[in-house]
Amino acid sequence: MQLTLVVPELIWPEPEDHESLDALVCDGLNTLIARSRMTRRPPQSYEATLCDVFDLGENPAYAALRVLGEETGPAVADACWLCADPVHLRLHQERLILADGGSLEIELAEALWIVDELNRCFSDLGTFHVTAPDRWYLQLSRDTVLGRFDVLPRSAVTGRSVDRQLPETPDLRWLRRLLNEAQMVLHRHPANERREAEGRSTINSLWLWGGGVLPECRAQDFAGVWSNDPLARGLGHACGLPVHRLADDATALLARATPGRSHLLVLDALQATVHYEDGGAYRQQLLELEARWFAPLQKALAGGRIRHLRLAASTAYATLAWESGRREQWRWWQRPRPLAATAQALARGES
């Protein structure tokens, strides 16, 4: 069996944060990293890293792919799609900082209430859809011209400064106007009035990204895609691959996955902890991943049950990949080092 493992935000982005990084007991992960061949490229989003696995080009239509992976989403064909995710923008030291919907504790009924009003106000332009409280979409006609739509994915801007929400191109004037008007609708919506009265952050904007029609995807040599993430699942569906919910742990995966074939596994539990700057939650999630996934997968690789493993991680330091086979995992002289030391080496530009 060969395994490609995608783990966004694997390494905590602050190498000198001793409280978050020190004394993390993750021998399986550290051994796997120490006895693998590492490559690094410039930092990029998790979405771009995932799409690289599927040989998609720059700025693919993330929205259409993510809709395709939704368990209760609308039909994708014959439409141009945008992710229209609910966010809160706050002004901090003359910069706009974005909080994504995952941090806003949006109720499903609340999301549907707001989207009903958006559809009433913009029925002539397209249709908004809700598939989860923090995942909204805008469906446009297939012949909509978006031009070069290079808005960063939501994961790349969560918790960070937002310079501009949409490109300043003539083709997108209508979309910038739509966003401005949508912000006014959000401002006066009763759901936001209630949130403000309760001391909660309002949903004061949408993050419009990932625009385009469903792309043609090349055939991939995966026997299965294992993920709960809609984008990963959508990529699998677009390539005609078997798509599975994430197994409980490595033992369950190895029992269910087709032997002798390649599989893609996406573990995204660390992503939110980094976006929300929660070092304690990062430690907890990493230790769970170590126990359930990293340690048993490293053991399976060293024991020959997995023939080749590639670990890909989008991080603040770089886009990283470690590759190893059974023989490399028995190089006992390549001693593991603590994850804090790995973070510090990456910050210095070392391997």
Secondary structure in CASP SS format (residue, H / E / C, confidence):
PFRMAT SS
TARGET T0000
AUTHOR 0000-0000-0000
METHOD secondary structure of the structure
MODEL  1
M C 1.00
Q E 1.00
L E 1.00
T E 1.00
L E 1.00
V E 1.00
V C 1.00
P C 1.00
E C 1.00
L C 1.00
I C 1.00
W C 1.00
P C 1.00
E C 1.00
P C 1.00
E C 1.00
D C 1.00
H H 1.00
E H 1.00
S H 1.00
L H 1.00
D C 1.00
A C 1.00
L C 1.00
V C 1.00
C C 1.00
D H 1.00
G H 1.00
L H 1.00
N H 1.00
T H 1.00
L H 1.00
I H 1.00
A H 1.00
R C 1.00
S C 1.00
R E 1.00
M E 1.00
T E 1.00
R E 1.00
R E 1.00
P C 1.00
P C 1.00
Q C 1.00
S C 1.00
Y H 1.00
E H 1.00
A H 1.00
T H 1.00
L H 1.00
C H 1.00
D H 1.00
V H 1.00
F C 1.00
D C 1.00
L C 1.00
G C 1.00
E C 1.00
N C 1.00
P C 1.00
A C 1.00
Y H 1.00
A H 1.00
A H 1.00
L H 1.00
R H 1.00
V H 1.00
L H 1.00
G H 1.00
E C 1.00
E C 1.00
T C 1.00
G C 1.00
P C 1.00
A C 1.00
V C 1.00
A C 1.00
D C 1.00
A C 1.00
C E 1.00
W E 1.00
L E 1.00
C E 1.00
A E 1.00
D E 1.00
P E 1.00
V E 1.00
H E 1.00
L E 1.00
R E 1.00
L E 1.00
H E 1.00
Q C 1.00
E C 1.00
R E 1.00
L E 1.00
I E 1.00
L E 1.00
A E 1.00
D E 1.00
G H 1.00
G H 1.00
S H 1.00
L C 1.00
E C 1.00
I C 1.00
E C 1.00
L H 1.00
A H 1.00
E H 1.00
A H 1.00
L H 1.00
W H 1.00
I H 1.00
V H 1.00
D H 1.00
E H 1.00
L H 1.00
N H 1.00
R H 1.00
C H 1.00
F C 1.00
S C 1.00
D C 1.00
L C 1.00
G C 1.00
T E 1.00
F E 1.00
H E 1.00
V E 1.00
T E 1.00
A E 1.00
P C 1.00
D C 1.00
R E 1.00
W E 1.00
Y E 1.00
L E 1.00
Q E 1.00
L E 1.00
S C 1.00
R C 1.00
D C 1.00
T C 1.00
V C 1.00
L C 1.00
G C 1.00
R C 1.00
F C 1.00
D C 1.00
V C 1.00
L C 1.00
P C 1.00
R H 1.00
S H 1.00
A H 1.00
V H 1.00
T E 1.00
G C 1.00
R C 1.00
S E 1.00
V E 1.00
D C 1.00
R C 1.00
Q C 1.00
L C 1.00
P C 1.00
E C 1.00
T C 1.00
P H 1.00
D H 1.00
L H 1.00
R H 1.00
W H 1.00
L H 1.00
R H 1.00
R H 1.00
L H 1.00
L H 1.00
N H 1.00
E H 1.00
A H 1.00
Q H 1.00
M H 1.00
V H 1.00
L H 1.00
H H 1.00
R H 1.00
H C 1.00
P H 1.00
A H 1.00
N H 1.00
E H 1.00
R H 1.00
R H 1.00
E H 1.00
A H 1.00
E C 1.00
G C 1.00
R C 1.00
S C 1.00
T C 1.00
I C 1.00
N C 1.00
S E 1.00
L E 1.00
W E 1.00
L E 1.00
W E 1.00
G E 1.00
G E 1.00
G E 1.00
V C 1.00
L C 1.00
P C 1.00
E C 1.00
C C 1.00
R C 1.00
A C 1.00
Q C 1.00
D C 1.00
F C 1.00
A C 1.00
G E 1.00
V E 1.00
W E 1.00
S C 1.00
N C 1.00
D C 1.00
P H 1.00
L H 1.00
A H 1.00
R H 1.00
G H 1.00
L H 1.00
G H 1.00
H H 1.00
A H 1.00
C C 1.00
G C 1.00
L C 1.00
P C 1.00
V E 1.00
H E 1.00
R C 1.00
L C 1.00
A C 1.00
D C 1.00
D C 1.00
A H 1.00
T H 1.00
A H 1.00
L H 1.00
L H 1.00
A H 1.00
R H 1.00
A C 1.00
T C 1.00
P C 1.00
G C 1.00
R C 1.00
S E 1.00
H E 1.00
L E 1.00
L E 1.00
V E 1.00
L C 1.00
D C 1.00
A C 1.00
L C 1.00
Q H 1.00
A H 1.00
T H 1.00
V H 1.00
H H 1.00
Y C 1.00
E C 1.00
D C 1.00
G H 1.00
G H 1.00
A H 1.00
Y H 1.00
R H 1.00
Q H 1.00
Q H 1.00
L H 1.00
L H 1.00
E H 1.00
L H 1.00
E H 1.00
A H 1.00
R H 1.00
W H 1.00
F H 1.00
A H 1.00
P H 1.00
L H 1.00
Q H 1.00
K H 1.00
A H 1.00
L H 1.00
A H 1.00
G C 1.00
G C 1.00
R C 1.00
I C 1.00
R C 1.00
H E 1.00
L E 1.00
R E 1.00
L E 1.00
A E 1.00
A E 1.00
S E 1.00
T C 1.00
A C 1.00
Y C 1.00
A C 1.00
T E 1.00
L E 1.00
A E 1.00
W E 1.00
E E 1.00
S E 1.00
G E 1.00
R H 1.00
R H 1.00
E H 1.00
Q H 1.00
W C 1.00
R C 1.00
W C 1.00
W C 1.00
Q C 1.00
R C 1.00
P C 1.00
R C 1.00
P C 1.00
L H 1.00
A H 1.00
A H 1.00
T H 1.00
A H 1.00
Q H 1.00
A H 1.00
L H 1.00
A H 1.00
R C 1.00
G C 1.00
E C 1.00
S C 1.00
END
